[in-house]
C-alpha cells in the first residue's frame, strides 16, 4: 500500500499545467491504483498501470477536446482558441 501512495504522490507532483499533461497525470494515478490493486499491492503492477493509464489519459483527453488549443498571450494569460489546421 505504501508503494501505491508513493507512486500516486509522485505522479501528481509531476503533473504540469497543460491540459494534456493533467490528463496524463490523472490517467497515470488511476492506472497506478488499479494496477496495484489488481496485483495485490506490488510495485510492478502499479508501474505498468501508471504507464497504461498515462497513455490512455492523453488519448482520451485529446479525443474529447479536439479542435481547441490553449495559448498564452504576452502577459502570460491563458486563453482557448481553435487549433491551427493539422492539429
PDB file with one MODEL, atoms N, CA, C and O in Angstrom:
MODEL        1
ATOM      1  N   UNK A   1       0.826  -1.195   0.000  1.00  0.00           N
ATOM      2  CA  UNK A   1       0.000   0.000   0.000  1.00  0.00           C
ATOM      3  C   UNK A   1       0.868   1.257   0.000  1.00  0.00           C
ATOM      4  O   UNK A   1       0.522   2.271  -0.605  1.00  0.00           O
ATOM      5  N   UNK A   2       2.008   1.166   0.696  1.00  0.00           N
ATOM      6  CA  UNK A   2       2.913   2.311   0.741  1.00  0.00           C
ATOM      7  C   UNK A   2       3.420   2.651  -0.657  1.00  0.00           C
ATOM      8  O   UNK A   2       3.549   3.821  -1.014  1.00  0.00           O
ATOM      9  N   UNK A   3       3.708   1.605  -1.447  1.00  0.00           N
ATOM     10  CA  UNK A   3       4.175   1.831  -2.819  1.00  0.00           C
ATOM     11  C   UNK A   3       3.131   2.570  -3.641  1.00  0.00           C
ATOM     12  O   UNK A   3       3.461   3.447  -4.439  1.00  0.00           O
ATOM     13  N   UNK A   4       1.884   2.212  -3.443  1.00  0.00           N
ATOM     14  CA  UNK A   4       0.802   2.854  -4.190  1.00  0.00           C
ATOM     15  C   UNK A   4       0.762   4.346  -3.883  1.00  0.00           C
ATOM     16  O   UNK A   4       0.680   5.172  -4.793  1.00  0.00           O
ATOM     17  N   UNK A   5       0.819   4.683  -2.617  1.00  0.00           N
ATOM     18  CA  UNK A   5       0.750   6.087  -2.225  1.00  0.00           C
ATOM     19  C   UNK A   5       1.945   6.877  -2.741  1.00  0.00           C
ATOM     20  O   UNK A   5       1.798   8.026  -3.155  1.00  0.00           O
ATOM     21  N   UNK A   6       3.123   6.267  -2.717  1.00  0.00           N
ATOM     22  CA  UNK A   6       4.317   6.951  -3.218  1.00  0.00           C
ATOM     23  C   UNK A   6       4.189   7.213  -4.710  1.00  0.00           C
ATOM     24  O   UNK A   6       4.498   8.310  -5.177  1.00  0.00           O
ATOM     25  N   UNK A   7       3.738   6.219  -5.459  1.00  0.00           N
ATOM     26  CA  UNK A   7       3.609   6.384  -6.906  1.00  0.00           C
ATOM     27  C   UNK A   7       2.537   7.410  -7.246  1.00  0.00           C
ATOM     28  O   UNK A   7       2.733   8.236  -8.137  1.00  0.00           O
ATOM     29  N   UNK A   8       1.418   7.368  -6.555  1.00  0.00           N
ATOM     30  CA  UNK A   8       0.356   8.344  -6.813  1.00  0.00           C
ATOM     31  C   UNK A   8       0.838   9.757  -6.470  1.00  0.00           C
ATOM     32  O   UNK A   8       0.581  10.699  -7.220  1.00  0.00           O
ATOM     33  N   UNK A   9       1.528   9.904  -5.353  1.00  0.00           N
ATOM     34  CA  UNK A   9       2.032  11.225  -4.974  1.00  0.00           C
ATOM     35  C   UNK A   9       3.055  11.736  -5.984  1.00  0.00           C
ATOM     36  O   UNK A   9       3.047  12.915  -6.339  1.00  0.00           O
ATOM     37  N   UNK A  10       3.929  10.853  -6.443  1.00  0.00           N
ATOM     38  CA  UNK A  10       4.930  11.264  -7.431  1.00  0.00           C
ATOM     39  C   UNK A  10       4.273  11.649  -8.745  1.00  0.00           C
ATOM     40  O   UNK A  10       4.672  12.623  -9.383  1.00  0.00           O
ATOM     41  N   UNK A  11       3.274  10.891  -9.147  1.00  0.00           N
ATOM     42  CA  UNK A  11       2.572  11.188 -10.393  1.00  0.00           C
ATOM     43  C   UNK A  11       1.892  12.547 -10.315  1.00  0.00           C
ATOM     44  O   UNK A  11       1.988  13.341 -11.250  1.00  0.00           O
ATOM     45  N   UNK A  12       1.222  12.816  -9.237  1.00  0.00           N
ATOM     46  CA  UNK A  12       0.520  14.087  -9.105  1.00  0.00           C
ATOM     47  C   UNK A  12       1.496  15.256  -8.942  1.00  0.00           C
ATOM     48  O   UNK A  12       1.213  16.365  -9.394  1.00  0.00           O
ATOM     49  N   UNK A  13       2.641  15.013  -8.300  1.00  0.00           N
ATOM     50  CA  UNK A  13       3.626  16.082  -8.134  1.00  0.00           C
ATOM     51  C   UNK A  13       4.250  16.475  -9.463  1.00  0.00           C
ATOM     52  O   UNK A  13       4.617  17.633  -9.666  1.00  0.00           O
ATOM     53  N   UNK A  14       4.369  15.523 -10.354  1.00  0.00           N
ATOM     54  CA  UNK A  14       4.971  15.799 -11.653  1.00  0.00           C
ATOM     55  C   UNK A  14       3.974  16.367 -12.656  1.00  0.00           C
ATOM     56  O   UNK A  14       4.348  16.736 -13.770  1.00  0.00           O
ATOM     57  N   UNK A  15       2.723  16.435 -12.265  1.00  0.00           N
ATOM     58  CA  UNK A  15       1.697  16.948 -13.172  1.00  0.00           C
ATOM     59  C   UNK A  15       1.963  18.422 -13.465  1.00  0.00           C
ATOM     60  O   UNK A  15       2.199  19.217 -12.555  1.00  0.00           O
ATOM     61  N   UNK A  16       1.922  18.765 -14.724  1.00  0.00           N
ATOM     62  CA  UNK A  16       2.198  20.149 -15.121  1.00  0.00           C
ATOM     63  C   UNK A  16       0.891  20.880 -15.386  1.00  0.00           C
ATOM     64  O   UNK A  16      -0.191  20.386 -15.071  1.00  0.00           O
ATOM     65  N   UNK A  17       1.010  22.050 -15.963  1.00  0.00           N
ATOM     66  CA  UNK A  17      -0.164  22.912 -16.070  1.00  0.00           C
ATOM     67  C   UNK A  17      -0.918  22.772 -17.384  1.00  0.00           C
ATOM     68  O   UNK A  17      -2.009  23.331 -17.498  1.00  0.00           O
ATOM     69  N   UNK A  18      -0.409  22.070 -18.369  1.00  0.00           N
ATOM     70  CA  UNK A  18      -1.160  21.955 -19.613  1.00  0.00           C
ATOM     71  C   UNK A  18      -2.217  20.871 -19.498  1.00  0.00           C
ATOM     72  O   UNK A  18      -2.114  19.970 -18.667  1.00  0.00           O
ATOM     73  N   UNK A  19      -3.211  20.968 -20.322  1.00  0.00           N
ATOM     74  CA  UNK A  19      -4.320  20.029 -20.266  1.00  0.00           C
ATOM     75  C   UNK A  19      -3.866  18.615 -20.565  1.00  0.00           C
ATOM     76  O   UNK A  19      -4.280  17.681 -19.879  1.00  0.00           O
ATOM     77  N   UNK A  20      -3.034  18.435 -21.560  1.00  0.00           N
ATOM     78  CA  UNK A  20      -2.564  17.089 -21.913  1.00  0.00           C
ATOM     79  C   UNK A  20      -1.763  16.474 -20.774  1.00  0.00           C
ATOM     80  O   UNK A  20      -1.882  15.279 -20.505  1.00  0.00           O
ATOM     81  N   UNK A  21      -0.959  17.274 -20.111  1.00  0.00           N
ATOM     82  CA  UNK A  21      -0.166  16.761 -19.003  1.00  0.00           C
ATOM     83  C   UNK A  21      -1.046  16.431 -17.802  1.00  0.00           C
ATOM     84  O   UNK A  21      -0.779  15.465 -17.087  1.00  0.00           O
ATOM     85  N   UNK A  22      -2.086  17.217 -17.575  1.00  0.00           N
ATOM     86  CA  UNK A  22      -3.028  16.892 -16.499  1.00  0.00           C
ATOM     87  C   UNK A  22      -3.775  15.606 -16.802  1.00  0.00           C
ATOM     88  O   UNK A  22      -3.995  14.787 -15.910  1.00  0.00           O
ATOM     89  N   UNK A  23      -4.168  15.424 -18.065  1.00  0.00           N
ATOM     90  CA  UNK A  23      -4.841  14.185 -18.454  1.00  0.00           C
ATOM     91  C   UNK A  23      -3.932  12.986 -18.232  1.00  0.00           C
ATOM     92  O   UNK A  23      -4.380  11.945 -17.751  1.00  0.00           O
ATOM     93  N   UNK A  24      -2.660  13.125 -18.577  1.00  0.00           N
ATOM     94  CA  UNK A  24      -1.698  12.038 -18.394  1.00  0.00           C
ATOM     95  C   UNK A  24      -1.486  11.742 -16.912  1.00  0.00           C
ATOM     96  O   UNK A  24      -1.410  10.579 -16.518  1.00  0.00           O
ATOM     97  N   UNK A  25      -1.391  12.784 -16.091  1.00  0.00           N
ATOM     98  CA  UNK A  25      -1.181  12.585 -14.660  1.00  0.00           C
ATOM     99  C   UNK A  25      -2.382  11.913 -14.012  1.00  0.00           C
ATOM    100  O   UNK A  25      -2.230  11.009 -13.191  1.00  0.00           O
ATOM    101  N   UNK A  26      -3.562  12.353 -14.381  1.00  0.00           N
ATOM    102  CA  UNK A  26      -4.774  11.739 -13.831  1.00  0.00           C
ATOM    103  C   UNK A  26      -4.883  10.288 -14.264  1.00  0.00           C
ATOM    104  O   UNK A  26      -5.162   9.411 -13.447  1.00  0.00           O
ATOM    105  N   UNK A  27      -4.663  10.034 -15.543  1.00  0.00           N
ATOM    106  CA  UNK A  27      -4.701   8.657 -16.033  1.00  0.00           C
ATOM    107  C   UNK A  27      -3.645   7.797 -15.378  1.00  0.00           C
ATOM    108  O   UNK A  27      -3.896   6.634 -15.061  1.00  0.00           O
ATOM    109  N   UNK A  28      -2.451   8.362 -15.169  1.00  0.00           N
ATOM    110  CA  UNK A  28      -1.383   7.621 -14.508  1.00  0.00           C
ATOM    111  C   UNK A  28      -1.719   7.274 -13.073  1.00  0.00           C
ATOM    112  O   UNK A  28      -1.443   6.163 -12.620  1.00  0.00           O
ATOM    113  N   UNK A  29      -2.310   8.212 -12.355  1.00  0.00           N
ATOM    114  CA  UNK A  29      -2.683   7.946 -10.963  1.00  0.00           C
ATOM    115  C   UNK A  29      -3.755   6.871 -10.872  1.00  0.00           C
ATOM    116  O   UNK A  29      -3.668   5.969 -10.039  1.00  0.00           O
ATOM    117  N   UNK A  30      -4.756   6.967 -11.720  1.00  0.00           N
ATOM    118  CA  UNK A  30      -5.822   5.963 -11.722  1.00  0.00           C
ATOM    119  C   UNK A  30      -5.266   4.611 -12.147  1.00  0.00           C
ATOM    120  O   UNK A  30      -5.605   3.585 -11.556  1.00  0.00           O
ATOM    121  N   UNK A  31      -4.410   4.603 -13.174  1.00  0.00           N
ATOM    122  CA  UNK A  31      -3.807   3.355 -13.630  1.00  0.00           C
ATOM    123  C   UNK A  31      -2.913   2.727 -12.580  1.00  0.00           C
ATOM    124  O   UNK A  31      -2.913   1.506 -12.419  1.00  0.00           O
ATOM    125  N   UNK A  32      -2.146   3.545 -11.860  1.00  0.00           N
ATOM    126  CA  UNK A  32      -1.276   3.024 -10.803  1.00  0.00           C
ATOM    127  C   UNK A  32      -2.096   2.384  -9.692  1.00  0.00           C
ATOM    128  O   UNK A  32      -1.755   1.308  -9.202  1.00  0.00           O
ATOM    129  N   UNK A  33      -3.161   3.040  -9.305  1.00  0.00           N
ATOM    130  CA  UNK A  33      -4.016   2.473  -8.263  1.00  0.00           C
ATOM    131  C   UNK A  33      -4.657   1.173  -8.727  1.00  0.00           C
ATOM    132  O   UNK A  33      -4.690   0.195  -7.979  1.00  0.00           O
ATOM    133  N   UNK A  34      -5.164   1.155  -9.952  1.00  0.00           N
ATOM    134  CA  UNK A  34      -5.800  -0.058 -10.472  1.00  0.00           C
ATOM    135  C   UNK A  34      -4.787  -1.188 -10.621  1.00  0.00           C
ATOM    136  O   UNK A  34      -5.087  -2.336 -10.295  1.00  0.00           O
ATOM    137  N   UNK A  35      -3.586  -0.871 -11.114  1.00  0.00           N
ATOM    138  CA  UNK A  35      -2.553  -1.894 -11.271  1.00  0.00           C
ATOM    139  C   UNK A  35      -2.102  -2.468  -9.946  1.00  0.00           C
ATOM    140  O   UNK A  35      -1.874  -3.672  -9.835  1.00  0.00           O
ATOM    141  N   UNK A  36      -1.970  -1.623  -8.943  1.00  0.00           N
ATOM    142  CA  UNK A  36      -1.558  -2.095  -7.625  1.00  0.00           C
ATOM    143  C   UNK A  36      -2.636  -2.954  -6.980  1.00  0.00           C
ATOM    144  O   UNK A  36      -2.335  -3.964  -6.344  1.00  0.00           O
ATOM    145  N   UNK A  37      -3.878  -2.557  -7.144  1.00  0.00           N
ATOM    146  CA  UNK A  37      -4.979  -3.351  -6.587  1.00  0.00           C
ATOM    147  C   UNK A  37      -5.060  -4.701  -7.276  1.00  0.00           C
ATOM    148  O   UNK A  37      -5.262  -5.726  -6.624  1.00  0.00           O
ATOM    149  N   UNK A  38      -4.902  -4.704  -8.596  1.00  0.00           N
ATOM    150  CA  UNK A  38      -5.010  -5.952  -9.359  1.00  0.00           C
ATOM    151  C   UNK A  38      -3.888  -6.928  -9.035  1.00  0.00           C
ATOM    152  O   UNK A  38      -4.084  -8.140  -9.127  1.00  0.00           O
ATOM    153  N   UNK A  39      -2.713  -6.423  -8.658  1.00  0.00           N
ATOM    154  CA  UNK A  39      -1.580  -7.310  -8.378  1.00  0.00           C
ATOM    155  C   UNK A  39      -1.294  -7.439  -6.891  1.00  0.00           C
ATOM    156  O   UNK A  39      -0.228  -7.924  -6.510  1.00  0.00           O
ATOM    157  N   UNK A  40      -2.203  -7.023  -6.062  1.00  0.00           N
ATOM    158  CA  UNK A  40      -2.028  -7.182  -4.623  1.00  0.00           C
ATOM    159  C   UNK A  40      -1.033  -6.217  -4.005  1.00  0.00           C
ATOM    160  O   UNK A  40      -0.390  -6.558  -3.012  1.00  0.00           O
ATOM    161  N   UNK A  41      -0.890  -5.038  -4.555  1.00  0.00           N
ATOM    162  CA  UNK A  41      -0.024  -4.018  -3.974  1.00  0.00           C
ATOM    163  C   UNK A  41       1.418  -4.073  -4.430  1.00  0.00           C
ATOM    164  O   UNK A  41       2.265  -3.392  -3.851  1.00  0.00           O
ATOM    165  N   UNK A  42       1.724  -4.849  -5.434  1.00  0.00           N
ATOM    166  CA  UNK A  42       3.094  -4.944  -5.935  1.00  0.00           C
ATOM    167  C   UNK A  42       3.438  -3.719  -6.788  1.00  0.00           C
ATOM    168  O   UNK A  42       2.598  -3.196  -7.520  1.00  0.00           O
ATOM    169  N   UNK A  43       4.682  -3.279  -6.675  1.00  0.00           N
ATOM    170  CA  UNK A  43       5.104  -2.071  -7.386  1.00  0.00           C
ATOM    171  C   UNK A  43       5.089  -2.262  -8.894  1.00  0.00           C
ATOM    172  O   UNK A  43       4.786  -1.321  -9.627  1.00  0.00           O
ATOM    173  N   UNK A  44       5.409  -3.456  -9.371  1.00  0.00           N
ATOM    174  CA  UNK A  44       5.418  -3.707 -10.817  1.00  0.00           C
ATOM    175  C   UNK A  44       4.060  -3.481 -11.445  1.00  0.00           C
ATOM    176  O   UNK A  44       3.964  -2.904 -12.528  1.00  0.00           O
ATOM    177  N   UNK A  45       3.017  -3.926 -10.783  1.00  0.00           N
ATOM    178  CA  UNK A  45       1.660  -3.713 -11.288  1.00  0.00           C
ATOM    179  C   UNK A  45       1.284  -2.250 -11.282  1.00  0.00           C
ATOM    180  O   UNK A  45       0.604  -1.768 -12.188  1.00  0.00           O
ATOM    181  N   UNK A  46       1.732  -1.539 -10.248  1.00  0.00           N
ATOM    182  CA  UNK A  46       1.432  -0.109 -10.171  1.00  0.00           C
ATOM    183  C   UNK A  46       2.157   0.660 -11.269  1.00  0.00           C
ATOM    184  O   UNK A  46       1.597   1.585 -11.856  1.00  0.00           O
ATOM    185  N   UNK A  47       3.393   0.282 -11.546  1.00  0.00           N
ATOM    186  CA  UNK A  47       4.158   0.971 -12.594  1.00  0.00           C
ATOM    187  C   UNK A  47       3.549   0.711 -13.967  1.00  0.00           C
ATOM    188  O   UNK A  47       3.394   1.629 -14.771  1.00  0.00           O
ATOM    189  N   UNK A  48       3.207  -0.549 -14.226  1.00  0.00           N
ATOM    190  CA  UNK A  48       2.575  -0.878 -15.512  1.00  0.00           C
ATOM    191  C   UNK A  48       1.236  -0.167 -15.647  1.00  0.00           C
ATOM    192  O   UNK A  48       0.920   0.369 -16.709  1.00  0.00           O
ATOM    193  N   UNK A  49       0.452  -0.161 -14.583  1.00  0.00           N
ATOM    194  CA  UNK A  49      -0.836   0.527 -14.610  1.00  0.00           C
ATOM    195  C   UNK A  49      -0.684   2.022 -14.819  1.00  0.00           C
ATOM    196  O   UNK A  49      -1.490   2.637 -15.516  1.00  0.00           O
ATOM    197  N   UNK A  50       0.349   2.614 -14.216  1.00  0.00           N
ATOM    198  CA  UNK A  50       0.588   4.047 -14.390  1.00  0.00           C
ATOM    199  C   UNK A  50       0.938   4.373 -15.834  1.00  0.00           C
ATOM    200  O   UNK A  50       0.463   5.367 -16.384  1.00  0.00           O
ATOM    201  N   UNK A  51       1.764   3.541 -16.442  1.00  0.00           N
ATOM    202  CA  UNK A  51       2.149   3.786 -17.837  1.00  0.00           C
ATOM    203  C   UNK A  51       0.950   3.664 -18.766  1.00  0.00           C
ATOM    204  O   UNK A  51       0.732   4.516 -19.627  1.00  0.00           O
ATOM    205  N   UNK A  52       0.181   2.609 -18.590  1.00  0.00           N
ATOM    206  CA  UNK A  52      -1.005   2.411 -19.432  1.00  0.00           C
ATOM    207  C   UNK A  52      -2.023   3.521 -19.183  1.00  0.00           C
ATOM    208  O   UNK A  52      -2.628   4.032 -20.126  1.00  0.00           O
ATOM    209  N   UNK A  53      -2.214   3.893 -17.927  1.00  0.00           N
ATOM    210  CA  UNK A  53      -3.162   4.948 -17.589  1.00  0.00           C
ATOM    211  C   UNK A  53      -2.761   6.304 -18.131  1.00  0.00           C
ATOM    212  O   UNK A  53      -3.617   7.077 -18.561  1.00  0.00           O
ATOM    213  N   UNK A  54      -1.463   6.608 -18.116  1.00  0.00           N
ATOM    214  CA  UNK A  54      -0.996   7.894 -18.636  1.00  0.00           C
ATOM    215  C   UNK A  54      -1.248   8.005 -20.135  1.00  0.00           C
ATOM    216  O   UNK A  54      -1.724   9.033 -20.618  1.00  0.00           O
ATOM    217  N   UNK A  55      -0.927   6.950 -20.862  1.00  0.00           N
ATOM    218  CA  UNK A  55      -1.171   6.959 -22.310  1.00  0.00           C
ATOM    219  C   UNK A  55      -2.661   7.067 -22.591  1.00  0.00           C
ATOM    220  O   UNK A  55      -3.081   7.835 -23.456  1.00  0.00           O
ATOM    221  N   UNK A  56      -3.458   6.301 -21.861  1.00  0.00           N
ATOM    222  CA  UNK A  56      -4.911   6.348 -22.058  1.00  0.00           C
ATOM    223  C   UNK A  56      -5.468   7.724 -21.731  1.00  0.00           C
ATOM    224  O   UNK A  56      -6.338   8.228 -22.440  1.00  0.00           O
ATOM    225  N   UNK A  57      -4.972   8.332 -20.662  1.00  0.00           N
ATOM    226  CA  UNK A  57      -5.446   9.661 -20.284  1.00  0.00           C
ATOM    227  C   UNK A  57      -5.192  10.701 -21.354  1.00  0.00           C
ATOM    228  O   UNK A  57      -6.047  11.545 -21.621  1.00  0.00           O
ATOM    229  N   UNK A  58      -4.020  10.646 -21.969  1.00  0.00           N
ATOM    230  CA  UNK A  58      -3.703  11.596 -23.040  1.00  0.00           C
ATOM    231  C   UNK A  58      -4.598  11.356 -24.247  1.00  0.00           C
ATOM    232  O   UNK A  58      -5.143  12.300 -24.819  1.00  0.00           O
ATOM    233  N   UNK A  59      -4.748  10.098 -24.634  1.00  0.00           N
ATOM    234  CA  UNK A  59      -5.562   9.794 -25.817  1.00  0.00           C
ATOM    235  C   UNK A  59      -7.026  10.146 -25.608  1.00  0.00           C
ATOM    236  O   UNK A  59      -7.664  10.697 -26.505  1.00  0.00           O
ATOM    237  N   UNK A  60      -7.561   9.838 -24.445  1.00  0.00           N
ATOM    238  CA  UNK A  60      -8.964  10.161 -24.163  1.00  0.00           C
ATOM    239  C   UNK A  60      -9.141  11.673 -24.076  1.00  0.00           C
ATOM    240  O   UNK A  60     -10.112  12.213 -24.606  1.00  0.00           O
ATOM    241  N   UNK A  61      -8.216  12.357 -23.416  1.00  0.00           N
ATOM    242  CA  UNK A  61      -8.300  13.814 -23.313  1.00  0.00           C
ATOM    243  C   UNK A  61      -8.228  14.491 -24.659  1.00  0.00           C
ATOM    244  O   UNK A  61      -8.954  15.452 -24.915  1.00  0.00           O
ATOM    245  N   UNK A  62      -7.365  14.004 -25.520  1.00  0.00           N
ATOM    246  CA  UNK A  62      -7.229  14.586 -26.858  1.00  0.00           C
ATOM    247  C   UNK A  62      -8.500  14.373 -27.662  1.00  0.00           C
ATOM    248  O   UNK A  62      -8.927  15.267 -28.394  1.00  0.00           O
ATOM    249  N   UNK A  63      -9.102  13.216 -27.538  1.00  0.00           N
ATOM    250  CA  UNK A  63     -10.306  12.910 -28.309  1.00  0.00           C
ATOM    251  C   UNK A  63     -11.495  13.757 -27.859  1.00  0.00           C
ATOM    252  O   UNK A  63     -12.365  14.078 -28.668  1.00  0.00           O
ATOM    253  N   UNK A  64     -11.540  14.121 -26.583  1.00  0.00           N
ATOM    254  CA  UNK A  64     -12.686  14.887 -26.092  1.00  0.00           C
ATOM    255  C   UNK A  64     -12.536  16.386 -26.320  1.00  0.00           C
ATOM    256  O   UNK A  64     -13.524  17.114 -26.236  1.00  0.00           O
ATOM    257  N   UNK A  65     -11.339  16.862 -26.604  1.00  0.00           N
ATOM    258  CA  UNK A  65     -11.119  18.293 -26.798  1.00  0.00           C
ATOM    259  C   UNK A  65     -10.525  18.596 -28.166  1.00  0.00           C
ATOM    260  O   UNK A  65      -9.725  19.522 -28.299  1.00  0.00           O
ATOM    261  N   UNK A  66     -10.887  17.865 -29.138  1.00  0.00           N
ATOM    262  CA  UNK A  66     -10.326  18.046 -30.476  1.00  0.00           C
ATOM    263  C   UNK A  66     -10.726  19.417 -31.034  1.00  0.00           C
ATOM    264  O   UNK A  66     -11.888  19.816 -30.974  1.00  0.00           O
ATOM    265  N   UNK A  67      -9.743  20.115 -31.572  1.00  0.00           N
ATOM    266  CA  UNK A  67     -10.020  21.383 -32.221  1.00  0.00           C
ATOM    267  C   UNK A  67      -9.744  22.612 -31.381  1.00  0.00           C
ATOM    268  O   UNK A  67      -9.704  23.717 -31.922  1.00  0.00           O
ATOM    269  N   UNK A  68      -9.550  22.465 -30.076  1.00  0.00           N
ATOM    270  CA  UNK A  68      -9.267  23.611 -29.214  1.00  0.00           C
ATOM    271  C   UNK A  68      -7.852  23.500 -28.659  1.00  0.00           C
ATOM    272  O   UNK A  68      -7.435  22.428 -28.221  1.00  0.00           O
ATOM    273  N   UNK A  69      -7.125  24.594 -28.677  1.00  0.00           N
ATOM    274  CA  UNK A  69      -5.773  24.653 -28.130  1.00  0.00           C
ATOM    275  C   UNK A  69      -5.717  25.740 -27.061  1.00  0.00           C
ATOM    276  O   UNK A  69      -6.495  26.694 -27.086  1.00  0.00           O
ATOM    277  N   UNK A  70      -4.794  25.582 -26.131  1.00  0.00           N
ATOM    278  CA  UNK A  70      -4.595  26.574 -25.083  1.00  0.00           C
ATOM    279  C   UNK A  70      -3.363  27.394 -25.442  1.00  0.00           C
ATOM    280  O   UNK A  70      -2.294  26.843 -25.705  1.00  0.00           O
ATOM    281  N   UNK A  71      -3.519  28.700 -25.451  1.00  0.00           N
ATOM    282  CA  UNK A  71      -2.441  29.624 -25.788  1.00  0.00           C
ATOM    283  C   UNK A  71      -2.199  30.562 -24.617  1.00  0.00           C
ATOM    284  O   UNK A  71      -3.019  30.654 -23.703  1.00  0.00           O
ATOM    285  N   UNK A  72      -1.064  31.261 -24.650  1.00  0.00           N
ATOM    286  CA  UNK A  72      -0.762  32.315 -23.675  1.00  0.00           C
ATOM    287  C   UNK A  72      -0.458  33.598 -24.431  1.00  0.00           C
ATOM    288  O   UNK A  72       0.256  33.595 -25.434  1.00  0.00           O
ATOM    289  N   UNK A  73      -1.014  34.696 -23.930  1.00  0.00           N
ATOM    290  CA  UNK A  73      -0.690  35.975 -24.555  1.00  0.00           C
ATOM    291  C   UNK A  73       0.625  36.508 -23.969  1.00  0.00           C
ATOM    292  O   UNK A  73       1.247  35.841 -23.143  1.00  0.00           O
ATOM    293  N   UNK A  74       1.042  37.684 -24.386  1.00  0.00           N
ATOM    294  CA  UNK A  74       2.345  38.197 -23.954  1.00  0.00           C
ATOM    295  C   UNK A  74       2.383  38.563 -22.474  1.00  0.00           C
ATOM    296  O   UNK A  74       3.458  38.799 -21.922  1.00  0.00           O
ATOM    297  N   UNK A  75       1.216  38.612 -21.823  1.00  0.00           N
ATOM    298  CA  UNK A  75       1.156  38.892 -20.393  1.00  0.00           C
ATOM    299  C   UNK A  75       1.057  37.624 -19.559  1.00  0.00           C
ATOM    300  O   UNK A  75       0.965  37.692 -18.334  1.00  0.00           O
ATOM    301  N   UNK A  76       1.076  36.460 -20.217  1.00  0.00           N
ATOM    302  CA  UNK A  76       1.021  35.185 -19.506  1.00  0.00           C
ATOM    303  C   UNK A  76      -0.376  34.664 -19.245  1.00  0.00           C
ATOM    304  O   UNK A  76      -0.539  33.619 -18.615  1.00  0.00           O
ATOM    305  N   UNK A  77      -1.390  35.376 -19.721  1.00  0.00           N
ATOM    306  CA  UNK A  77      -2.769  34.922 -19.514  1.00  0.00           C
ATOM    307  C   UNK A  77      -3.092  33.809 -20.501  1.00  0.00           C
ATOM    308  O   UNK A  77      -2.723  33.879 -21.674  1.00  0.00           O
ATOM    309  N   UNK A  78      -3.781  32.787 -20.016  1.00  0.00           N
ATOM    310  CA  UNK A  78      -4.157  31.666 -20.875  1.00  0.00           C
ATOM    311  C   UNK A  78      -5.501  31.935 -21.529  1.00  0.00           C
ATOM    312  O   UNK A  78      -6.393  32.530 -20.924  1.00  0.00           O
ATOM    313  N   UNK A  79      -5.636  31.487 -22.777  1.00  0.00           N
ATOM    314  CA  UNK A  79      -6.924  31.544 -23.460  1.00  0.00           C
ATOM    315  C   UNK A  79      -7.031  30.357 -24.404  1.00  0.00           C
ATOM    316  O   UNK A  79      -6.024  29.778 -24.808  1.00  0.00           O
ATOM    317  N   UNK A  80      -8.254  30.006 -24.747  1.00  0.00           N
ATOM    318  CA  UNK A  80      -8.522  28.857 -25.607  1.00  0.00           C
ATOM    319  C   UNK A  80      -9.037  29.366 -26.942  1.00  0.00           C
ATOM    320  O   UNK A  80      -9.914  30.228 -26.998  1.00  0.00           O
ATOM    321  N   UNK A  81      -8.482  28.824 -28.007  1.00  0.00           N
ATOM    322  CA  UNK A  81      -8.905  29.187 -29.361  1.00  0.00           C
ATOM    323  C   UNK A  81      -8.780  27.953 -30.246  1.00  0.00           C
ATOM    324  O   UNK A  81      -8.212  26.936 -29.846  1.00  0.00           O
ATOM    325  N   UNK A  82      -9.317  28.062 -31.440  1.00  0.00           N
ATOM    326  CA  UNK A  82      -9.220  26.950 -32.392  1.00  0.00           C
ATOM    327  C   UNK A  82      -7.757  26.670 -32.707  1.00  0.00           C
ATOM    328  O   UNK A  82      -6.948  27.592 -32.818  1.00  0.00           O
ATOM    329  N   UNK A  83      -7.428  25.397 -32.849  1.00  0.00           N
ATOM    330  CA  UNK A  83      -6.068  24.995 -33.212  1.00  0.00           C
ATOM    331  C   UNK A  83      -5.826  25.267 -34.690  1.00  0.00           C
ATOM    332  O   UNK A  83      -6.769  25.305 -35.479  1.00  0.00           O
ATOM    333  N   UNK A  84      -4.569  25.455 -35.065  1.00  0.00           N
ATOM    334  CA  UNK A  84      -4.249  25.584 -36.486  1.00  0.00           C
ATOM    335  C   UNK A  84      -4.595  24.290 -37.228  1.00  0.00           C
ATOM    336  O   UNK A  84      -4.724  23.232 -36.612  1.00  0.00           O
ATOM    337  N   UNK A  85      -4.740  24.380 -38.520  1.00  0.00           N
ATOM    338  CA  UNK A  85      -5.067  23.197 -39.322  1.00  0.00           C
ATOM    339  C   UNK A  85      -3.995  22.130 -39.128  1.00  0.00           C
ATOM    340  O   UNK A  85      -2.803  22.435 -39.099  1.00  0.00           O
ATOM    341  N   UNK A  86      -4.423  20.888 -38.995  1.00  0.00           N
ATOM    342  CA  UNK A  86      -3.498  19.781 -38.846  1.00  0.00           C
ATOM    343  C   UNK A  86      -3.267  19.333 -37.417  1.00  0.00           C
ATOM    344  O   UNK A  86      -2.553  18.353 -37.201  1.00  0.00           O
ATOM    345  N   UNK A  87      -3.840  20.006 -36.434  1.00  0.00           N
ATOM    346  CA  UNK A  87      -3.652  19.609 -35.041  1.00  0.00           C
ATOM    347  C   UNK A  87      -4.780  18.733 -34.593  1.00  0.00           C
ATOM    348  O   UNK A  87      -4.802  18.293 -33.444  1.00  0.00           O
TER     349      UNK A  87
ENDMDL
END
